[in-house]
Structures are given as C-alpha cells and as structure tokens.
Amino acid sequence: MSEPYADSGRESLTGRAAALDAADELGKVRAQFVLDDTVYLDGNSLGALPRSVPGRIEDVVRRQWGSLRIRSWDESGWWTAPERIGDRIAPLVGAAPGQIVVGDSTSVNVFKAVVGAVRLAGGGEEGGGGGGGARGEGRDEILVDATTFPTDGYIAASAARLTGCTLRPVAPDEVPDALSGRTAAVLLNHVDYRTGRLHDLPALTAAIRAAGAVSVWDLCHSAGALPVGLDEHGVDLAVGCTYKYLNGGPGSPAYLYVRRDHQPRFDSPLPGWNSHAEPFGMTADHVPADGALRGRVGTPDILSMLALEAALEVWDDVSIEAVRTKSLALTDFFLECVAAYVPGGAVESVTPDAHAERGSQVALRCADAGGVMRRLIERGVVGDFREPDILRFGFTPLYVGFNEVERAAGVLGGLF
C-alpha cells in the first residue's frame, strides 16, 4: 500500500491526488458514510455518520424498546452491550478481549482510571484502598500532561484532592526525569489535541512501569487513527472517546481499559450496581464483579451505545495499520499542498514533520485563525479553530480522500 503514496511522478497536485485516490485500498470504505460535497476535515472532533446507524437506531427504538420493552435487556443483548462493544473496540487499540468496558463519558472514565491508578500503586492517603494493594512508601504524587485537554487536568486535580496526592503538571517528554519513588500515577495524552503531536507511548509507559508507578493514557485522538498497542506495550489503564475517529456519534459513550493482571485489584472510585458481582442482589455492601466489568457504574445509555455498535461495523475487514499508512500519506500530501498553494509566511505548521511524532491531524498557526476558519467553512472546507491562533484539520482515513485534501489546501491558499 505504501508504493502509490510515495509516487511523485505526476506533474500537478490535482493529477497526483486523482492517482492516489485511484490506488487507495481504503477508498471503498467511504461509501459506508453519509457525506456530501463538503470537505470534512473535523473528524478529530466529530466523526461522520456511518450509513448503518439510522436503521439500527430505528430498530432499537421501534422494535427493541417499542415492542420488546424490558425483555430487550436479555433478548436484545442490552445487558452485555458494555463489554461486547468493548471487545469490538479492543483490536483497534491493540487489546485482547475482556479488558475494555464501554460506558459513561471520557471525563468520568478518566476519574475512575486516575483514582484507580493511585489505589493500584498503593499511594495517597487512602493507601491501597479496597483493591488489596499495599500502601506504596511515599507515593503521594500524580503527574499529569501539562499540555493536556483541560478537562483531564481538572479531573486529575480532583483525583489528587480525593486521594491526598500532590498534582504536578509535566510536559510528556519530561516525564522520565520527573518520575520518582513518590509517583503513584501518570496521566498522559497519546496525541496532543492542539498540535497533533504523537507522544512515545511505548517508551513513556516503560519508564513509568520501571519507576513503580501506574500509567493512564488518554486515547481520544489516536484510537481509530493509528495503532496503539495497549497490551504489547504494557499500558496499565487507558480511556478514550468514541465520537472522533470511531464515528460513534455526538456524545457517544467512552470506554475504559483495565489491563487483565490489574483487574482483580482495580478499585473504582465510582462503584455502582452495574459493577456489582450480583447486581440484582441489591445488597448494602458492594462486591465488585470480576474483570473489566468493575469499570461499569450505572444503567448503560442504550440508544447511544447501540448506535456506536452499528458505527463500528465500518471497521470490518479494515486494518488499523492500513489506516495509519493512509493517515500519514494524507497529512504529508496536505502539508505539501499547503506549501504549494499558501503564500510563504501566511501559515506555520506546528505539527511535527516526523511520522513517529505525528497523529492524524495537522495544526497550522496563522493570524486571525478564527476568521480564517469561518471563511473556510463558508467555502465548504470544515476544520476547526483552537485559541489563540490554531487551525486544526483532522484526517479520517476511512472517508477522507486525496482530492479533498488538495481542494482544502487550494481553498486555504485563496484566502491569503
């Protein structure tokens, strides 16, 4: 698949785009989405609608809810949806079955994971909590990505207050030097939401593990865009949303990954009846269920969850490695087209050139970025804007083509 993307024999960028689209093995997947003539480069905020979803939701509403009603918890598989859909997501992030549970928001799952991580480390004022871990000597500090999406920082601060830990913001590349015997947990983003920088998950996870701390990775901007390798790299805990590259729909439920060997000791700070070993026993004491089910809390959001399950069908017979290859080709080609079409000095890429450091988006800095993005959208190119001066363009390889990339760069160049 890499050879067509490396071909630079065409004289014009439009001609090359056509050739690249003709050779694209993922091009056929585009037909599974509801799209129009808009160049949609905001899949890193909200993925496009898969065609399978409306019919599935109609069935859920009319037949499963409307006709079967309460029977659907068993007969339609509602009760097992969180772990069933988790197993569907698992191969996209490099996890074996039985380690991912779907439900709640990303923020709620970050809270579960960070507090759970401190308890696994035996740190904080709580010691080992209810998870059976021995208190870690002096483990009273949580490190958090200093460049993180704000909510992760807010949640980490709350988790620190709850556990009696100190919170220390640290740039991801400074984490190895910041680790110490005090470190209980480290919360990092796999891809920086502003710049699209891909952080070194394998190396950072290894450093955290060597320090005796517990890693928590936020995969919101990487799951569905590139290989993650949770099991391969020994990640302890991870969370992610499903409405970006996984195309689950606005507000679709997030997920929580708990590595298998941690599951017997994972002590969620939000125990609910859905995470009880005997949920219908209605006992006063909480006895956690086995496995990743410990990450459940309350009644699942069935409508959104089953929409997500339908959306994930677009991944049938699609390899995440092929997605990554095309992602890098799309972002390379976009940067090349921007260099050709946009006057020198008008924009500056803040996304790394190196493939090993790039996610599936390109961030460009420019003056009046908010106004530029508004004009782009008026002309049929949809990206987004981040304060104070960043244009963000997300490339979803399942439905974005090279012709669209060239068109977007051309429209951008015409604004200066």
Buried (B, 14 or more C-beta within 10 A) or exposed (E): BEEBBEEEEEEEBBEBBBBBBEBBEBBEBBEBBEBEEBBBBBBBBBBBBBBBBEEBBEBBEEEBBEEBEEEBBEEBEBBEBBBBBBBBBBEBBBBEBBBBBBBBBBBBBBBBBBBBBBBBBBBBEBBBBBBEBEBBEEBBBBBBBEBBBEEBBBBBBBBBEBBEBEBBBBEBEEBBEBBEEBBBBBBBBBBBBBBBBBBBBEEBBBBBBEBBBBBBBBBBBBBBBBBBBBBEBBBBBBBBBBBBBBBBBEEBBBBBBBBBEBBEBBBBBBBBBBBBEEBEEEEEEBEBBEBBBBBBBEEBBBBBBBBBBBBBBBBEEBBBEBBBBBBBBBBBBBBBBBEEBBEEEBBEBBBBEEEEBBBBBBBBBBEEBBEBBEBBBEBBBBBBBBEEBBBBBBBBBBBBBBBBBBBBBBBBBEBB
